Amino acid sequence: MRLVFAGTPEVAVPALDALLASDRHEVAAVVTRPDAPAGRGRRLVASPVAQRAEEAGIEVLKPGRPKEEDFLARLREIAPDCCPVVAYGALLPKAALEIPARGWVNLHFSLLPAWRGAAPVQHAVLAGDEVTGAATFLIEQDLDSGPVYGVTTETVRPRDTSGDLLERLSHSGAGLLVATMDGIEDGSLVARPQPADGITLAPKITVDDARVDWEAPALRVDRVVRGCTPAPGAWTLLHGERLKLAPVTLAADRADLGLAPGELAVGKNAVHVGTGSHPVELTEVQPQGKKRMRAADWARGVRLASGDRLGE
């Protein structure tokens, strides 16, 4: 089939690569978000998908909004049979959805109808799901509600961050997307409506969502930090300054420390924090304006004392 691929971040690149490697399909163009400011200089940088497409010599379309008539006209000229989508980052208008004869097919990183929305992987980690996966579905006007072509499952490991899990899903999902394109082309795949039960929503995780509540049980603290790693990054306060946190270690065996929520216990080689249940051990931290470092080194450098409290 003749394809136009839509995607923006690094997580979409494996799917683009898999489609480029397929001998059954032609990627005629790529649709991605416009160049965005990045780095300390805030210079405009093309998206990872745009950069990969340019390396491959593929036309790149960067509409400010997909409803722009110039973009829609060019898409009609290209005349794709189907438009596979991975984390494009903008809502597609009806006029765009009607152009490819076989529609727009999204690779979504959850087992639909679970975790419809912008942050399915983060919410799977936050919820403590033991199994998640990816699904391909036909895009309709309602959010992630279209009929499903196929799924692949992935075990959520106990120490997975959302970044770890998304990395694995980006590769297994790439294979699923190619198989879906194959099945649509030869007619062996038929999209099935999503079940009405089991719908959960996965809105974007905000910076406020990533603030650790030390009154919560240790298991919840652990999930919040892992679910918000690498983005937007879990954080807390110390003496009014923001402190970013790497994934913590559960320390149920240190309940003898008797720590109140947020209270620190500083040892020679370890820093523990009290929660609403038992303590957790900090692994690495990143003070405001500084590099990431081992928690014990940080504690020595700022002269932390047992009894100091996070979250204030």
C-alpha beads as a LAMMPS data file, in Angstrom:
LAMMPS data file: protein, C-alpha beads

312 atoms
311 bonds

1 atom types
1 bond types

-500.0 500.0 xlo xhi
-500.0 500.0 ylo yhi
-500.0 500.0 zlo zhi

Masses

1 110.0

Atoms # bond

1 1 1 0.000 0.000 0.000
2 1 1 0.946 3.616 -0.456
3 1 1 1.303 5.100 3.034
4 1 1 1.664 8.477 4.716
5 1 1 3.089 8.001 8.211
6 1 1 2.139 10.423 10.997
7 1 1 4.283 10.648 14.136
8 1 1 6.482 13.002 16.107
9 1 1 8.625 11.780 19.067
10 1 1 11.463 9.268 19.296
11 1 1 9.038 6.518 20.334
12 1 1 7.472 6.675 16.843
13 1 1 10.754 6.122 14.990
14 1 1 10.879 2.282 15.343
15 1 1 7.468 2.049 13.651
16 1 1 8.601 4.303 10.811
17 1 1 11.754 2.234 10.390
18 1 1 9.735 -0.992 10.309
19 1 1 7.448 0.376 7.595
20 1 1 10.421 1.625 5.579
21 1 1 11.923 -1.869 5.769
22 1 1 8.723 -3.541 4.553
23 1 1 8.767 -4.708 0.935
24 1 1 4.966 -4.612 0.743
25 1 1 4.415 -0.909 1.442
26 1 1 5.689 2.456 0.224
27 1 1 6.022 5.331 2.704
28 1 1 5.334 8.252 0.371
29 1 1 5.512 11.014 2.995
30 1 1 5.595 11.739 6.708
31 1 1 3.372 14.090 8.723
32 1 1 4.843 15.464 11.931
33 1 1 4.551 18.402 14.319
34 1 1 6.347 21.648 13.416
35 1 1 9.917 22.267 14.563
36 1 1 10.018 23.202 18.253
37 1 1 12.476 25.098 20.504
38 1 1 14.940 22.847 22.324
39 1 1 18.071 23.110 24.453
40 1 1 19.496 26.077 26.296
41 1 1 19.633 28.159 23.150
42 1 1 15.972 27.364 22.399
43 1 1 16.735 26.985 18.722
44 1 1 14.141 25.299 16.518
45 1 1 14.726 21.566 16.115
46 1 1 12.923 19.117 13.835
47 1 1 11.099 16.227 15.483
48 1 1 12.829 12.806 15.667
49 1 1 10.394 11.480 13.051
50 1 1 11.136 14.415 10.729
51 1 1 14.873 13.860 11.110
52 1 1 14.551 10.147 10.306
53 1 1 12.335 10.842 7.287
54 1 1 14.782 13.417 5.936
55 1 1 17.615 10.879 6.284
56 1 1 15.528 8.451 4.245
57 1 1 14.764 11.080 1.596
58 1 1 11.027 11.149 2.291
59 1 1 8.830 14.228 1.942
60 1 1 7.999 15.768 5.337
61 1 1 4.790 17.695 5.999
62 1 1 4.680 19.921 9.107
63 1 1 1.256 21.566 9.308
64 1 1 0.653 23.890 12.234
65 1 1 -2.818 22.369 12.304
66 1 1 -3.949 19.335 10.281
67 1 1 -7.070 21.230 9.180
68 1 1 -5.001 23.698 7.108
69 1 1 -6.169 23.606 3.504
70 1 1 -2.628 23.563 2.055
71 1 1 -1.878 20.424 4.046
72 1 1 -5.153 18.735 3.093
73 1 1 -4.592 19.573 -0.572
74 1 1 -1.094 18.076 -0.528
75 1 1 -2.378 14.952 1.213
76 1 1 -4.988 14.532 -1.523
77 1 1 -2.249 14.885 -4.159
78 1 1 -0.154 12.164 -2.501
79 1 1 -3.288 9.963 -2.399
80 1 1 -2.304 7.483 0.303
81 1 1 -4.174 4.209 0.637
82 1 1 -3.727 4.303 4.422
83 1 1 -2.135 6.557 7.055
84 1 1 -0.493 4.751 9.984
85 1 1 -0.118 6.942 13.094
86 1 1 2.157 6.724 16.156
87 1 1 2.105 9.548 18.734
88 1 1 1.491 12.289 16.190
89 1 1 0.307 14.766 18.817
90 1 1 -2.587 16.585 17.136
91 1 1 -6.260 15.852 16.545
92 1 1 -7.114 14.922 12.977
93 1 1 -10.149 16.699 11.451
94 1 1 -12.851 14.854 9.568
95 1 1 -11.573 16.284 6.270
96 1 1 -8.202 14.581 6.821
97 1 1 -9.719 11.312 8.039
98 1 1 -11.704 11.003 4.810
99 1 1 -8.724 11.234 2.441
100 1 1 -7.081 7.772 2.623
101 1 1 -9.366 5.034 1.275
102 1 1 -8.461 2.704 4.175
103 1 1 -8.392 5.341 6.843
104 1 1 -5.902 6.353 9.518
105 1 1 -4.696 3.494 11.715
106 1 1 -3.242 4.358 15.111
107 1 1 -0.722 2.365 17.114
108 1 1 -1.737 3.036 20.730
109 1 1 0.344 1.841 23.668
110 1 1 -2.350 0.115 25.725
111 1 1 -4.771 -2.784 25.484
112 1 1 -7.850 -0.847 24.449
113 1 1 -10.333 0.092 25.811
114 1 1 -7.984 0.477 28.789
115 1 1 -6.059 3.746 29.044
116 1 1 -7.497 5.809 26.238
117 1 1 -5.644 9.117 26.014
118 1 1 -2.274 10.811 25.846
119 1 1 -0.358 8.913 28.548
120 1 1 -1.363 5.224 28.524
121 1 1 2.022 3.849 29.564
122 1 1 2.441 6.257 32.478
123 1 1 -1.023 5.430 33.774
124 1 1 -0.392 1.684 33.482
125 1 1 2.665 2.069 35.732
126 1 1 0.842 4.397 38.132
127 1 1 -2.021 1.920 38.446
128 1 1 0.288 -1.029 39.092
129 1 1 -0.873 -2.968 36.024
130 1 1 0.922 -6.290 35.669
131 1 1 0.248 -6.597 31.930
132 1 1 -0.221 -3.940 29.279
133 1 1 0.467 -3.846 25.548
134 1 1 -0.241 -2.070 22.294
135 1 1 -3.201 -2.011 19.930
136 1 1 -3.822 -0.885 16.368
137 1 1 -7.200 0.657 15.656
138 1 1 -9.054 2.659 13.036
139 1 1 -9.181 6.316 14.063
140 1 1 -12.627 7.834 14.494
141 1 1 -13.678 11.244 15.788
142 1 1 -14.047 10.115 19.428
143 1 1 -10.880 9.646 21.511
144 1 1 -9.213 6.252 20.912
145 1 1 -12.611 4.632 20.446
146 1 1 -12.315 3.071 16.986
147 1 1 -12.469 -0.633 16.148
148 1 1 -9.313 -2.640 16.874
149 1 1 -7.279 -4.550 14.284
150 1 1 -4.732 -6.256 16.528
151 1 1 -2.965 -6.295 19.884
152 1 1 0.342 -7.340 21.401
153 1 1 0.909 -7.789 25.135
154 1 1 3.815 -6.801 27.366
155 1 1 4.527 -7.705 30.991
156 1 1 5.113 -4.733 33.286
157 1 1 8.243 -5.562 35.276
158 1 1 8.461 -4.593 38.958
159 1 1 11.153 -1.959 38.394
160 1 1 9.938 -0.622 35.037
161 1 1 9.785 3.110 34.565
162 1 1 7.358 4.391 31.970
163 1 1 10.416 5.061 29.796
164 1 1 11.566 1.424 30.052
165 1 1 8.124 0.109 29.220
166 1 1 7.556 2.525 26.354
167 1 1 10.903 1.584 24.818
168 1 1 9.885 -2.092 24.656
169 1 1 6.378 -1.281 23.405
170 1 1 7.745 0.966 20.661
171 1 1 9.546 -2.039 19.152
172 1 1 6.888 -4.711 19.667
173 1 1 4.273 -2.210 18.512
174 1 1 6.262 -1.490 15.351
175 1 1 5.931 -5.137 14.352
176 1 1 2.232 -5.057 15.134
177 1 1 1.741 -1.960 12.960
178 1 1 3.454 -3.572 9.955
179 1 1 1.399 -6.753 10.427
180 1 1 -1.734 -4.601 10.574
181 1 1 -0.836 -2.860 7.306
182 1 1 -0.233 -6.290 5.733
183 1 1 -3.586 -7.588 6.959
184 1 1 -5.481 -4.535 5.760
185 1 1 -3.852 -4.814 2.339
186 1 1 -4.640 -8.494 1.787
187 1 1 -8.024 -8.402 3.516
188 1 1 -7.120 -10.892 6.243
189 1 1 -7.766 -8.395 9.062
190 1 1 -11.134 -7.020 10.077
191 1 1 -11.378 -4.352 12.776
192 1 1 -13.498 -5.386 15.771
193 1 1 -15.434 -2.897 17.935
194 1 1 -13.968 -2.227 21.343
195 1 1 -15.894 -3.701 24.285
196 1 1 -18.129 -1.304 26.173
197 1 1 -16.721 -2.444 29.530
198 1 1 -13.248 -1.748 30.881
199 1 1 -12.851 1.788 29.556
200 1 1 -10.242 3.807 31.482
201 1 1 -8.794 7.196 30.626
202 1 1 -5.136 8.268 30.523
203 1 1 -4.904 12.066 30.394
204 1 1 -1.542 13.795 30.070
205 1 1 0.589 13.665 33.242
206 1 1 1.289 17.196 34.468
207 1 1 4.171 18.517 36.544
208 1 1 1.780 18.834 39.481
209 1 1 0.819 15.160 39.089
210 1 1 4.513 14.269 39.401
211 1 1 4.911 15.817 42.869
212 1 1 5.448 13.066 45.441
213 1 1 2.992 12.877 48.320
214 1 1 4.961 11.431 51.226
215 1 1 1.726 10.766 53.141
216 1 1 0.926 8.094 50.535
217 1 1 1.983 4.464 51.113
218 1 1 5.475 3.481 49.947
219 1 1 4.060 1.413 47.064
220 1 1 2.219 4.464 45.733
221 1 1 5.331 6.642 46.061
222 1 1 7.307 4.027 44.121
223 1 1 4.717 3.911 41.323
224 1 1 4.480 7.686 41.027
225 1 1 8.246 8.056 40.681
226 1 1 8.539 5.228 38.142
227 1 1 5.451 6.351 36.244
228 1 1 6.781 9.909 35.914
229 1 1 10.268 8.810 34.791
230 1 1 11.636 10.152 32.506
231 1 1 8.882 12.726 31.932
232 1 1 7.700 14.959 33.438
233 1 1 10.035 13.770 36.239
234 1 1 8.997 13.063 39.828
235 1 1 9.915 15.766 42.339
236 1 1 9.581 17.021 45.876
237 1 1 10.654 20.060 47.886
238 1 1 13.441 20.541 50.407
239 1 1 13.588 23.889 52.175
240 1 1 11.385 25.315 49.420
241 1 1 13.614 24.198 46.505
242 1 1 12.648 21.559 43.980
243 1 1 14.435 18.207 44.070
244 1 1 13.956 15.696 41.239
245 1 1 13.877 12.021 42.134
246 1 1 15.079 8.910 40.337
247 1 1 13.190 5.650 41.051
248 1 1 13.301 4.771 44.747
249 1 1 13.892 1.418 46.456
250 1 1 11.222 0.006 48.733
251 1 1 12.659 -0.539 52.213
252 1 1 10.040 -2.407 54.243
253 1 1 12.878 -3.904 56.310
254 1 1 13.700 -0.415 57.643
255 1 1 10.381 0.230 59.341
256 1 1 12.457 0.273 62.538
257 1 1 13.630 3.769 61.574
258 1 1 10.254 5.085 62.701
259 1 1 10.184 7.878 60.126
260 1 1 7.240 10.250 59.744
261 1 1 6.071 10.952 56.157
262 1 1 8.786 12.946 54.369
263 1 1 11.250 12.634 57.272
264 1 1 14.831 11.829 56.253
265 1 1 17.233 9.373 57.825
266 1 1 20.754 10.011 56.559
267 1 1 23.313 7.232 56.860
268 1 1 26.843 6.897 55.563
269 1 1 25.785 5.190 52.329
270 1 1 22.006 5.497 52.229
271 1 1 19.232 8.070 52.551
272 1 1 15.790 6.867 53.640
273 1 1 12.517 8.782 53.585
274 1 1 9.370 8.078 55.554
275 1 1 6.052 7.513 53.779
276 1 1 2.515 6.710 54.854
277 1 1 3.593 3.085 55.377
278 1 1 7.250 2.027 55.483
279 1 1 10.367 3.947 54.306
280 1 1 11.820 4.131 50.827
281 1 1 15.484 4.595 49.962
282 1 1 16.477 7.395 47.596
283 1 1 18.807 6.222 44.828
284 1 1 19.653 9.361 42.841
285 1 1 18.449 12.949 43.024
286 1 1 18.838 16.123 40.997
287 1 1 18.851 19.394 42.935
288 1 1 17.550 22.486 41.195
289 1 1 20.087 23.754 38.657
290 1 1 22.507 20.844 39.204
291 1 1 23.335 17.451 37.742
292 1 1 21.864 14.160 38.864
293 1 1 23.871 12.456 41.634
294 1 1 23.814 9.624 44.173
295 1 1 21.514 10.454 47.056
296 1 1 24.188 9.739 49.673
297 1 1 26.635 12.114 47.943
298 1 1 23.952 14.785 47.726
299 1 1 23.097 14.393 51.410
300 1 1 26.733 14.856 52.417
301 1 1 27.139 17.872 50.148
302 1 1 24.142 19.772 51.511
303 1 1 24.886 18.669 55.091
304 1 1 21.550 16.974 55.573
305 1 1 20.752 15.742 59.026
306 1 1 18.386 13.031 60.154
307 1 1 15.083 14.669 60.952
308 1 1 15.114 16.998 57.938
309 1 1 11.907 16.612 55.974
310 1 1 11.070 16.429 52.254
311 1 1 7.951 18.022 50.841
312 1 1 8.319 21.399 52.530

Bonds

1 1 1 2
2 1 2 3
3 1 3 4
4 1 4 5
5 1 5 6
6 1 6 7
7 1 7 8
8 1 8 9
9 1 9 10
10 1 10 11
11 1 11 12
12 1 12 13
13 1 13 14
14 1 14 15
15 1 15 16
16 1 16 17
17 1 17 18
18 1 18 19
19 1 19 20
20 1 20 21
21 1 21 22
22 1 22 23
23 1 23 24
24 1 24 25
25 1 25 26
26 1 26 27
27 1 27 28
28 1 28 29
29 1 29 30
30 1 30 31
31 1 31 32
32 1 32 33
33 1 33 34
34 1 34 35
35 1 35 36
36 1 36 37
37 1 37 38
38 1 38 39
39 1 39 40
40 1 40 41
41 1 41 42
42 1 42 43
43 1 43 44
44 1 44 45
45 1 45 46
46 1 46 47
47 1 47 48
48 1 48 49
49 1 49 50
50 1 50 51
51 1 51 52
52 1 52 53
53 1 53 54
54 1 54 55
55 1 55 56
56 1 56 57
57 1 57 58
58 1 58 59
59 1 59 60
60 1 60 61
61 1 61 62
62 1 62 63
63 1 63 64
64 1 64 65
65 1 65 66
66 1 66 67
67 1 67 68
68 1 68 69
69 1 69 70
70 1 70 71
71 1 71 72
72 1 72 73
73 1 73 74
74 1 74 75
75 1 75 76
76 1 76 77
77 1 77 78
78 1 78 79
79 1 79 80
80 1 80 81
81 1 81 82
82 1 82 83
83 1 83 84
84 1 84 85
85 1 85 86
86 1 86 87
87 1 87 88
88 1 88 89
89 1 89 90
90 1 90 91
91 1 91 92
92 1 92 93
93 1 93 94
94 1 94 95
95 1 95 96
96 1 96 97
97 1 97 98
98 1 98 99
99 1 99 100
100 1 100 101
101 1 101 102
102 1 102 103
103 1 103 104
104 1 104 105
105 1 105 106
106 1 106 107
107 1 107 108
108 1 108 109
109 1 109 110
110 1 110 111
111 1 111 112
112 1 112 113
113 1 113 114
114 1 114 115
115 1 115 116
116 1 116 117
117 1 117 118
118 1 118 119
119 1 119 120
120 1 120 121
121 1 121 122
122 1 122 123
123 1 123 124
124 1 124 125
125 1 125 126
126 1 126 127
127 1 127 128
128 1 128 129
129 1 129 130
130 1 130 131
131 1 131 132
132 1 132 133
133 1 133 134
134 1 134 135
135 1 135 136
136 1 136 137
137 1 137 138
138 1 138 139
139 1 139 140
140 1 140 141
141 1 141 142
142 1 142 143
143 1 143 144
144 1 144 145
145 1 145 146
146 1 146 147
147 1 147 148
148 1 148 149
149 1 149 150
150 1 150 151
151 1 151 152
152 1 152 153
153 1 153 154
154 1 154 155
155 1 155 156
156 1 156 157
157 1 157 158
158 1 158 159
159 1 159 160
160 1 160 161
161 1 161 162
162 1 162 163
163 1 163 164
164 1 164 165
165 1 165 166
166 1 166 167
167 1 167 168
168 1 168 169
169 1 169 170
170 1 170 171
171 1 171 172
172 1 172 173
173 1 173 174
174 1 174 175
175 1 175 176
176 1 176 177
177 1 177 178
178 1 178 179
179 1 179 180
180 1 180 181
181 1 181 182
182 1 182 183
183 1 183 184
184 1 184 185
185 1 185 186
186 1 186 187
187 1 187 188
188 1 188 189
189 1 189 190
190 1 190 191
191 1 191 192
192 1 192 193
193 1 193 194
194 1 194 195
195 1 195 196
196 1 196 197
197 1 197 198
198 1 198 199
199 1 199 200
200 1 200 201
201 1 201 202
202 1 202 203
203 1 203 204
204 1 204 205
205 1 205 206
206 1 206 207
207 1 207 208
208 1 208 209
209 1 209 210
210 1 210 211
211 1 211 212
212 1 212 213
213 1 213 214
214 1 214 215
215 1 215 216
216 1 216 217
217 1 217 218
218 1 218 219
219 1 219 220
220 1 220 221
221 1 221 222
222 1 222 223
223 1 223 224
224 1 224 225
225 1 225 226
226 1 226 227
227 1 227 228
228 1 228 229
229 1 229 230
230 1 230 231
231 1 231 232
232 1 232 233
233 1 233 234
234 1 234 235
235 1 235 236
236 1 236 237
237 1 237 238
238 1 238 239
239 1 239 240
240 1 240 241
241 1 241 242
242 1 242 243
243 1 243 244
244 1 244 245
245 1 245 246
246 1 246 247
247 1 247 248
248 1 248 249
249 1 249 250
250 1 250 251
251 1 251 252
252 1 252 253
253 1 253 254
254 1 254 255
255 1 255 256
256 1 256 257
257 1 257 258
258 1 258 259
259 1 259 260
260 1 260 261
261 1 261 262
262 1 262 263
263 1 263 264
264 1 264 265
265 1 265 266
266 1 266 267
267 1 267 268
268 1 268 269
269 1 269 270
270 1 270 271
271 1 271 272
272 1 272 273
273 1 273 274
274 1 274 275
275 1 275 276
276 1 276 277
277 1 277 278
278 1 278 279
279 1 279 280
280 1 280 281
281 1 281 282
282 1 282 283
283 1 283 284
284 1 284 285
285 1 285 286
286 1 286 287
287 1 287 288
288 1 288 289
289 1 289 290
290 1 290 291
291 1 291 292
292 1 292 293
293 1 293 294
294 1 294 295
295 1 295 296
296 1 296 297
297 1 297 298
298 1 298 299
299 1 299 300
300 1 300 301
301 1 301 302
302 1 302 303
303 1 303 304
304 1 304 305
305 1 305 306
306 1 306 307
307 1 307 308
308 1 308 309
309 1 309 310
310 1 310 311
311 1 311 312
